[in-house]
Amino acid sequence: MAGQRELAGKLAIVTGGARGQGEAEARLFASHGAAVIIADVLNPEGEALAKALSEEGHQARFIEHDVTNPDSWAKVVDLAKAWKGRIDILVNNAGIINRSTVTTTELEAWERLIRVNLTGAFLGIRAVTDLMAENGGGSIVNISSNSAFSGHYDPAYTASKWGLRGLTRSAAMEFAAKSIRVNAVCPGLVVTGLNASSPHLKPMIEMTPMKRSGSPEEIAELVLFLASARSGFITGEDFVIDGGFTAGAAYRRVAVETGIF
């Protein structure tokens, strides 16, 4: 059984940590003893979360952060150095979606999404690995998607999430000798305030074998596992957490409609 403070003495950075899935990750890390830097463009939400965690007795700081800007990454690392002198965990959680097709996606929108979802993670890895290595290693978790195993209708989003899988494996090989592990978490449908009214939720849930969406807290538990010493021999891997959708949702639907199941 994992200890309740298994991240004590560690410093974690969570990008896009002000709300939704990132907030769940920040809260869980803090509850397990980590000092958490919440890095996001959402100032009021991020500041409120850091204040709430601090009032609960946890260690949390907020910093306004644009993941596409190397100078912004330098400021995040400077905060970590000044606060704790170390970085042990990075969760590249920040991401956006276009919800448009190949024929309707404007070039500017395509490039912005790739910068946020993929280049942002690349810059984050480059920014933190030196300090991680100085302190004996660490864990980087890239938040990809089960769309990284299929052809989601949003081509920019899909390409960025497939790209995160490749970046994860390349970085895992490069930094293994420095005891820095790099893995990817690939969630399926997770309902938050951002997508609660989306028309795709009902058909997605109907297709999912477990007949429900995941929760931000469930995703955070997997991220915690990969960030902790419990996963110390795991690197360069993809972890799908989607209620069985990728495993064979279409085949299951056929089986149900034809009476096999």
C-alpha positions in Angstrom: 0.0 0.0 0.0 1.4 3.4 -0.9 2.2 5.8 1.8 0.1 8.9 2.2 3.1 11.2 1.9 5.1 9.3 -0.7 6.1 12.6 -2.4 7.4 14.3 0.7 10.5 16.4 0.0 9.7 16.4 -3.7 8.9 19.4 -5.9 6.4 19.0 -8.7 5.5 21.3 -11.6 2.1 20.9 -13.2 1.4 22.9 -16.3 -2.2 23.7 -17.0 -2.6 23.1 -13.3 -5.2 25.7 -12.4 -8.3 23.7 -13.2 -9.7 20.5 -14.5 -7.4 17.5 -14.8 -4.3 19.6 -13.9 -6.0 20.9 -10.7 -6.8 17.3 -9.7 -3.1 16.4 -10.2 -1.9 19.4 -8.2 -4.3 18.6 -5.4 -3.3 14.9 -5.2 0.4 15.7 -5.4 0.1 18.2 -2.6 -1.9 15.8 -0.4 1.0 13.3 -0.8 3.5 15.8 0.5 5.0 17.4 -2.6 5.6 21.1 -3.0 3.6 22.0 -6.1 4.2 24.7 -8.6 0.9 25.4 -10.4 1.9 26.8 -13.8 -0.9 28.2 -16.0 -2.1 31.2 -18.0 -5.2 31.3 -15.9 -4.2 33.7 -13.1 -7.3 34.0 -10.9 -7.9 30.3 -10.9 -4.3 29.4 -10.3 -3.8 31.9 -7.5 -7.0 30.7 -5.9 -6.0 27.1 -6.0 -2.5 27.8 -4.6 -4.1 29.8 -1.8 -6.6 27.1 -1.0 -3.9 24.4 -0.9 -1.8 26.6 1.4 -4.7 27.2 3.7 -5.1 23.4 3.9 -1.5 23.1 5.1 0.1 22.1 1.8 2.9 23.7 -0.1 1.8 25.4 -3.3 2.9 28.3 -5.5 1.3 29.7 -8.6 3.2 31.2 -11.5 1.7 32.6 -14.7 3.2 30.5 -17.5 3.1 30.2 -21.2 4.4 26.8 -22.1 5.3 27.9 -25.7 7.8 30.5 -24.4 11.3 29.4 -23.4 11.7 32.5 -21.2 8.6 31.6 -19.4 10.0 28.1 -18.7 13.2 29.7 -17.4 11.1 31.7 -14.8 9.4 28.5 -13.7 12.7 26.8 -13.2 14.0 29.9 -11.3 11.1 29.7 -9.0 11.8 26.0 -8.3 15.4 26.8 -7.6 14.6 29.7 -5.3 11.9 27.8 -3.4 13.3 24.3 -3.0 16.5 24.1 -5.0 15.2 21.1 -7.0 12.7 19.7 -9.5 11.6 16.1 -9.1 8.4 15.9 -11.2 7.1 17.6 -14.3 3.6 17.0 -15.6 3.2 18.4 -19.1 -0.6 18.7 -18.7 -1.3 22.0 -20.5 -3.2 21.5 -23.8 -5.9 22.9 -26.1 -8.2 21.5 -28.8 -9.5 23.0 -32.0 -12.5 20.8 -32.7 -12.1 21.3 -36.5 -11.3 19.1 -39.4 -8.5 19.1 -42.0 -10.5 21.2 -44.4 -11.7 23.7 -41.7 -8.6 24.1 -39.6 -6.8 27.3 -40.3 -3.0 27.2 -40.4 -2.7 29.6 -37.5 -4.9 27.4 -35.4 -3.0 24.3 -36.4 0.4 25.9 -35.5 -0.9 27.3 -32.2 -2.2 23.9 -31.1 1.0 22.2 -32.0 3.0 24.8 -30.1 0.9 24.4 -26.9 0.4 20.6 -26.9 3.7 19.4 -28.3 6.3 22.1 -28.4 5.3 23.1 -24.9 6.2 19.7 -23.6 9.4 19.6 -25.5 10.4 23.0 -24.0 9.4 21.8 -20.6 11.6 18.7 -20.8 14.6 20.7 -21.9 14.0 23.2 -19.2 13.9 20.9 -16.2 16.2 18.0 -16.9 19.5 19.6 -15.8 18.1 20.4 -12.4 16.5 17.0 -12.1 19.7 15.3 -12.9 21.6 17.4 -10.3 19.3 16.0 -7.7 19.6 12.4 -8.7 16.8 12.1 -11.3 13.1 12.5 -11.5 9.9 11.7 -13.4 8.3 13.5 -16.3 4.7 12.6 -17.3 3.3 13.8 -20.6 -0.5 14.0 -20.8 -1.3 12.5 -24.2 -4.7 11.0 -25.2 -6.3 7.8 -26.4 -6.6 9.9 -29.6 -2.9 9.1 -30.0 -3.9 5.6 -31.0 -6.6 6.5 -33.6 -7.8 9.1 -36.0 -9.7 11.7 -34.0 -11.6 14.1 -36.2 -9.4 17.1 -35.0 -6.2 16.5 -37.0 -4.1 19.1 -35.1 -5.0 17.6 -31.7 -4.5 14.1 -32.9 -1.1 14.9 -34.4 0.0 16.6 -31.2 -1.0 13.6 -29.1 0.7 11.1 -31.4 3.7 13.4 -31.3 3.7 13.3 -27.5 4.1 9.5 -27.6 7.1 9.8 -29.8 8.6 12.6 -27.7 8.1 10.5 -24.6 10.0 7.6 -26.0 12.9 9.6 -27.4 13.3 11.6 -24.1 13.1 8.4 -22.1 16.0 6.9 -24.0 18.0 10.1 -23.8 17.7 10.7 -20.0 17.5 7.1 -18.7 21.2 7.2 -17.7 20.5 10.3 -15.6 17.7 8.4 -13.7 15.0 10.6 -15.3 12.0 8.6 -16.3 9.6 9.8 -19.0 6.1 8.3 -19.6 2.8 9.3 -21.2 -0.7 9.0 -19.8 -3.4 8.7 -22.5 -6.9 9.5 -21.1 -10.1 8.9 -22.9 -13.2 10.9 -22.2 -12.9 13.0 -19.1 -15.8 15.3 -18.3 -14.9 18.7 -16.8 -16.4 22.1 -16.8 -14.8 22.8 -20.1 -16.7 20.1 -22.1 -19.7 19.3 -19.9 -22.1 20.6 -22.5 -20.4 19.1 -25.6 -22.6 17.1 -27.9 -20.0 14.4 -28.3 -20.3 13.2 -24.7 -23.4 11.0 -25.0 -22.2 9.0 -28.0 -18.7 8.7 -26.5 -20.1 7.3 -23.3 -22.4 4.9 -25.2 -19.4 3.6 -27.1 -17.2 3.2 -24.0 -17.4 -0.4 -22.7 -17.5 0.8 -19.1 -20.5 3.1 -20.1 -19.1 6.2 -18.3 -16.5 8.9 -18.6 -13.4 9.0 -16.5 -12.9 11.6 -13.7 -10.0 14.0 -13.3 -9.2 12.3 -10.0 -8.8 8.9 -11.7 -6.4 10.3 -14.2 -4.5 12.0 -11.4 -4.0 8.7 -9.5 -2.3 7.2 -12.5 -0.1 10.3 -12.9 0.8 10.0 -9.2 1.8 6.4 -9.7 4.1 7.3 -12.6 5.6 10.3 -10.6 6.3 8.2 -7.6 9.0 5.6 -6.7 6.4 2.9 -7.1 7.0 3.1 -10.9 10.7 3.3 -10.6 11.4 0.7 -13.4 9.0 2.1 -15.9 10.1 4.6 -18.6 9.2 5.3 -22.2 5.7 3.8 -21.9 2.1 4.8 -22.9 -0.6 4.2 -20.4 -4.2 4.3 -21.8 -6.9 5.0 -19.3 -10.2 5.2 -21.1 -12.7 2.6 -19.8 -11.8 0.1 -22.6 -12.5 2.5 -25.5 -9.2 1.9 -27.3 -9.2 -1.8 -26.5 -12.1 -2.4 -28.8 -15.1 -0.2 -28.4 -16.2 -0.6 -32.1 -15.9 -4.4 -32.0 -17.9 -4.4 -28.7 -20.6 -2.3 -30.3 -20.9 -4.7 -33.2 -21.0 -7.6 -30.7 -23.8 -6.0 -28.7 -25.8 -5.1 -31.8 -25.5 -8.6 -33.3 -26.4 -10.4 -30.0 -22.9 -11.8 -29.3 -22.7 -9.8 -26.0 
